[in-house]
Amino acid sequence: GTVTGAAIDGIAKDVLGRYYISDNSGRRLLRFDSSFGAQEVLLTGVGAAANIAFGKGALDCNDVYVASSGNLGFFEADATGRP
């Protein structure tokens, strides 16, 4: 898949093989299927969206966190992250 005009910063993968991508300039979190097709916009308004991590330990492992400029983006996914 192609994300025209995006400034891709972070990437993570879930156990279903889907990819989570942060678009720094577009201020959003995207998800793609395992072939990088079927783009979904999961979050918008995430200023300077950067690193992505799934919750671990005491945090819910289906939670996806996006490091941001002064904030932390959050999305409740339907699958856990893949190590």
Backbone torsions as a table, in degrees:
resi	resn	phi	psi	omega
1	GLY	NA	157.3	179.3
2	THR	-121.1	138.1	175.8
3	VAL	-117.9	92.3	-175.9
4	THR	-62.4	129.9	176.6
5	GLY	75.2	6.6	-178.2
6	ALA	-84.7	154.0	171.7
7	ALA	-114.6	87.2	-176.6
8	ILE	-66.9	132.5	-177.3
9	ASP	-123.0	-57.3	-176.0
10	GLY	-114.3	159.1	177.5
11	ILE	-146.6	141.8	175.1
12	ALA	-144.5	164.3	-177.8
13	LYS	-134.7	141.2	176.5
14	ASP	-100.1	173.9	-176.1
15	VAL	-68.7	-13.1	176.1
16	LEU	-88.8	-0.1	177.7
17	GLY	88.8	5.8	179.5
18	ARG	-83.4	149.0	-179.1
19	TYR	-105.5	137.7	176.3
20	TYR	-110.5	125.6	-173.8
21	ILE	-125.5	134.0	174.2
22	SER	-97.2	133.6	177.4
23	ASP	-107.1	100.7	-175.5
24	ASN	-60.0	-49.3	-176.9
25	SER	-74.7	-29.6	179.8
26	GLY	-87.4	-5.4	176.7
27	ARG	57.9	46.4	-176.3
28	ARG	-148.5	164.6	174.5
29	LEU	-112.2	127.5	-179.2
30	LEU	-115.2	155.1	173.1
31	ARG	-130.9	138.4	177.8
32	PHE	-122.7	154.6	174.2
33	ASP	-73.7	-178.6	-173.2
34	SER	-65.0	-16.4	177.7
35	SER	-102.3	13.5	-177.4
36	PHE	61.1	32.6	172.6
37	GLY	-109.2	-171.1	174.7
38	ALA	47.4	60.3	179.9
39	GLN	-66.5	133.9	173.3
40	GLU	-123.8	139.7	172.2
41	VAL	-93.4	117.4	-176.9
42	LEU	-95.6	-39.0	-179.8
43	LEU	-138.3	146.1	172.2
44	THR	-128.5	164.3	177.6
45	GLY	74.9	21.9	178.4
46	VAL	-92.4	94.9	-176.3
47	GLY	-56.8	125.7	179.0
48	ALA	53.6	48.7	-179.9
49	ALA	-53.9	126.7	-174.8
50	ALA	-129.9	-118.1	-175.5
51	ASN	-61.9	149.7	-179.8
52	ILE	-125.0	138.5	176.3
53	ALA	-148.2	144.1	171.6
54	PHE	-85.2	153.2	176.4
55	GLY	-62.2	154.5	-178.8
56	LYS	-151.2	143.3	177.9
57	GLY	75.5	-123.2	-177.7
58	ALA	-67.6	-20.7	177.3
59	LEU	-80.9	151.2	176.2
60	ASP	-64.1	125.0	-175.6
61	CYS	-71.5	-7.1	173.8
62	ASN	-92.0	-7.3	-180.0
63	ASP	-78.2	135.1	177.6
64	VAL	-111.5	127.1	-179.1
65	TYR	-112.7	138.3	179.0
66	VAL	-120.7	116.3	176.1
67	ALA	-66.8	139.9	-173.2
68	SER	-143.2	172.8	178.5
69	SER	-74.2	93.0	177.2
70	GLY	83.6	-1.2	-179.5
71	ASN	-137.9	174.6	175.7
72	LEU	-131.5	115.4	176.9
73	GLY	-76.1	151.0	-177.1
74	PHE	-141.3	134.4	175.5
75	PHE	-137.7	131.9	177.9
76	GLU	-90.8	104.9	-177.2
77	ALA	-83.9	175.0	178.6
78	ASP	-108.4	13.3	179.0
79	ALA	-151.7	158.4	178.1
80	THR	-83.4	164.0	177.3
81	GLY	-75.1	156.0	178.3
82	ARG	-100.9	127.8	-179.5
83	PRO	-64.1	NA	NA
